[in-house]
Amino acid sequence: MENFMLFFEHLPAWQKLAWIVICMSACWMLEGQYPLFRFQYQKWKHAKVNFVFLFTTLLINLGFGALTLGVFTWIEQKQIGLYYLVNWPLWAKFLLALAIMDLIAQYFVHFLLHKIRFMWRFHLIHHSDTKVDVTTGTRHHPVDYLFREVFSLIAVIISGAPLAFYLAYRIITVFFTYFTHANITVPEWLDSPLRLLFVTPNLHKFHHHHERPWTDSNYGNILSVWDRLFGTYTYGKLQEVHYGLDILNPEKDEEIAYQMALPFTIKQLDKPMQAERR
């Protein structure tokens, strides 16, 4: 376990970027061979829009990098967080930290992004994509991603996670983000047992349906247990999923200037409530 921590503590930036490229490329190739939906679209044109959002995300990551290092130094000096309160083996502390960070920095902030109107203004850009594929995982308005980074710091403080734990968590998050958004067919016999614990591609697709209540469900990123625990889990027929948002013009989902300005120009924020699905 000590070697595990040393590996992530000294992980260079180019390897982190390489991991993004590897995960995205692998899912991209799987989409070509085993597509869930056959979109009538120009894949590279669609990807370029989402890559603009990826670029802003990487810039924000650089800005938060120095702040994050300062937080880890402060936590270690003051010995703040659950990491220092429990006398558990290192592997158990890692699993605890991973669960806390997934709960706060993924599930909880995602829940708030849907429930708080000001936050929803920025998050709805992620849902405006009408052709959800692996690149949709990168589609976050800069302000949306700032919210996520703030909650990541909160999760680090509460968990008391050392830097190695946090970097390992981010690596795992990258994989799940691209894998669950990928437009790939996963057979039910495989997806069903996996989604008992983890968020799967099939499960996350319902979150991108254009109508409530499906849009307001399945908030998890790594673990599906949070949705089950807090009553936000849903599953249905994949054939009924229709991407986008029913309050937006689907024809403008690939207009980057329109998408960037949308949080400041949109008038209708409320999504029509449809009959509950099971």
Buried (B, 14 or more C-beta within 10 A) or exposed (E): EEEBBEEBEEBEEEEBEEBBEBBBEBBBEBBEEEBBBEBEEEBEEBBEBBBBBBEBBBEBBEEBEEEBEEBBEEBBEEEBBBBEEEEEEBEEBBEBBBBBBBBBBBBBBBBBBBEEEEBBBBBBBBBBBBBBBBBBBBBBBBBBBBBBBEBBBBBBBBBBBBBBBBBBBBBBBBBBBBBBBBBBBBEEEEBBEBBEEBBBBBBBBBBBBBBBBBBBBBBBBBBBBBBBEBEBBBBBEBEEBBBBBBBBEBEBBBEBEBBBEBBEEBEEEEBEEBEEBE
